[in-house]
């Protein structure tokens, strides 16, 4: 698994999202207390984060962190690793 870049926790807002590349990645949405609200993977990281921001489909989400990866296989491997080590449900 090749994580190309990790983006530390940032506010879920339009400005912070534009720093993220629009490529394959895994993202974690967190609430005000930094508890995990949602975990996902996508081939278009920036676009997906912006969709969550605009739609407010996960209203408790206030922060995000993400990992840029090479491809879908790497994203799946990273999600599986997160489940094992962080008790994250994806």
Helices and strands as residue ranges (DSSP letters): E 3-11, H 14-17, E 25-30, E 36-42, H 45-55, E 63-69, H 72-86
